[in-house]
């Protein structure tokens, strides 16, 4: 079936390549990545996502809140990415109120179920409960 579907063939080739580099990647999960790199430092985020390359552009906090909006609208289906983005946003200076408002605003576009799931994930991160919830 992969011969008829170029996307599936590409995915299989990527998975085979990753396994050849490191057999442990066969059982790799997004949760594993979360524990490997829970957050970047504020300075690193500003360098990569902030005003270093575009001094007149958005700062890292704003970019991360925009990212959280998109992830929420998608239905918060990417749970690991939502948790990572919330942790990074806090590190970049976002407050709990700003994160909650961002998710609530996104709920107008993604719907109440998407907003509710994103709020649950953000609350786990902000309250420090993600260790028990995510395992």
C-alpha positions as CSV (number, residue, x, y, z in Angstrom):
1,X,0.0,0.0,0.0
2,X,2.9,2.3,0.5
3,X,3.8,2.2,-3.2
4,X,0.5,3.9,-4.1
5,X,0.7,6.5,-1.3
6,X,3.8,8.8,-1.6
7,X,3.3,10.2,2.0
8,X,3.2,6.7,3.5
9,X,6.3,5.7,1.5
10,X,8.1,8.8,2.8
11,X,7.0,8.1,6.4
12,X,8.2,4.5,6.1
13,X,11.6,5.6,4.7
14,X,12.0,8.2,7.5
15,X,11.2,5.6,10.1
16,X,13.6,3.1,8.6
17,X,16.3,5.7,8.5
18,X,15.7,6.6,12.2
19,X,15.8,3.0,13.2
20,X,19.1,2.5,11.3
21,X,20.6,5.4,13.2
22,X,19.3,4.4,16.6
23,X,17.3,1.2,17.1
24,X,15.8,2.7,20.3
25,X,13.9,5.2,18.1
26,X,11.6,2.3,17.1
27,X,9.7,2.8,20.4
28,X,10.2,6.6,20.6
29,X,7.2,8.6,21.7
30,X,6.5,12.3,22.0
31,X,6.4,11.9,25.8
32,X,9.9,10.7,25.6
33,X,11.0,13.9,23.9
34,X,9.2,16.0,26.5
35,X,11.3,14.4,29.2
36,X,14.5,14.7,27.1
37,X,14.1,18.5,26.6
38,X,11.4,19.9,28.8
39,X,12.1,23.5,27.9
40,X,14.6,25.9,26.4
41,X,16.0,28.7,28.4
42,X,14.6,32.2,27.8
43,X,17.9,33.3,26.1
44,X,17.8,30.3,23.7
45,X,14.2,31.0,22.8
46,X,14.9,34.7,22.1
47,X,17.8,33.6,19.9
48,X,15.8,31.1,17.9
49,X,12.3,32.5,18.1
50,X,12.7,36.0,19.2
51,X,14.1,39.3,18.0
52,X,17.7,38.2,17.3
53,X,17.2,37.6,13.6
54,X,14.3,40.1,13.2
55,X,14.8,42.9,15.7
56,X,11.5,44.5,14.8
57,X,9.6,41.3,14.9
58,X,7.6,39.4,17.5
59,X,9.3,38.3,20.8
60,X,9.5,34.7,21.8
61,X,6.6,35.0,24.3
62,X,4.3,36.3,21.6
63,X,5.4,33.7,19.1
64,X,4.7,30.9,21.6
65,X,1.3,32.3,22.5
66,X,0.5,32.3,18.7
67,X,1.7,28.7,18.5
68,X,-0.5,27.8,21.4
69,X,-3.4,29.4,19.6
70,X,-2.8,27.2,16.5
71,X,-2.3,24.0,18.6
72,X,-5.6,24.7,20.4
73,X,-7.5,25.4,17.2
74,X,-6.2,22.1,15.8
75,X,-8.2,20.4,18.7
76,X,-5.3,20.0,21.1
77,X,-4.6,16.7,19.4
78,X,-0.9,17.2,19.8
79,X,-0.8,16.9,23.6
80,X,2.9,16.8,23.9
81,X,3.3,19.9,21.8
82,X,0.7,21.8,23.8
83,X,2.5,20.9,27.1
84,X,5.9,21.9,25.6
85,X,4.5,25.1,24.3
86,X,3.0,26.1,27.6
87,X,6.3,25.3,29.4
88,X,8.2,27.3,26.9
89,X,5.7,30.2,27.1
90,X,6.1,30.4,30.8
91,X,9.9,30.4,30.5
92,X,9.6,33.2,27.9
93,X,7.6,35.3,30.4
94,X,4.0,34.4,29.8
95,X,1.7,34.5,32.8
96,X,-1.0,31.9,33.7
97,X,-3.6,34.6,32.8
98,X,-2.0,35.2,29.3
99,X,-2.0,31.5,28.6
100,X,-5.6,31.0,29.7
101,X,-6.7,34.0,27.6
102,X,-4.8,32.7,24.6
103,X,-6.5,29.3,24.9
104,X,-10.0,30.9,25.5
105,X,-9.6,33.1,22.5
106,X,-8.6,30.1,20.3
107,X,-11.7,28.4,21.6
108,X,-13.8,30.8,19.5
109,X,-12.2,29.3,16.4
110,X,-11.5,25.7,17.4
111,X,-14.6,25.1,19.5
112,X,-15.3,24.3,23.2
113,X,-14.0,20.7,23.1
114,X,-10.6,21.9,21.7
115,X,-10.4,24.7,24.2
116,X,-11.3,22.4,27.1
117,X,-8.6,19.9,26.2
118,X,-6.0,22.6,25.8
119,X,-7.0,24.1,29.1
120,X,-6.7,20.7,30.8
121,X,-3.2,20.2,29.4
122,X,-2.1,23.8,30.3
123,X,-3.5,23.4,33.8
124,X,-1.5,20.2,34.2
125,X,1.7,22.0,33.3
126,X,1.0,25.2,35.3
127,X,0.0,23.2,38.4
128,X,2.9,20.8,38.1
129,X,0.6,17.8,37.7
130,X,1.8,16.6,34.3
131,X,4.0,13.9,35.8
132,X,1.1,12.0,37.3
133,X,-1.3,12.8,34.4
134,X,1.0,12.0,31.5
135,X,2.3,8.6,32.6
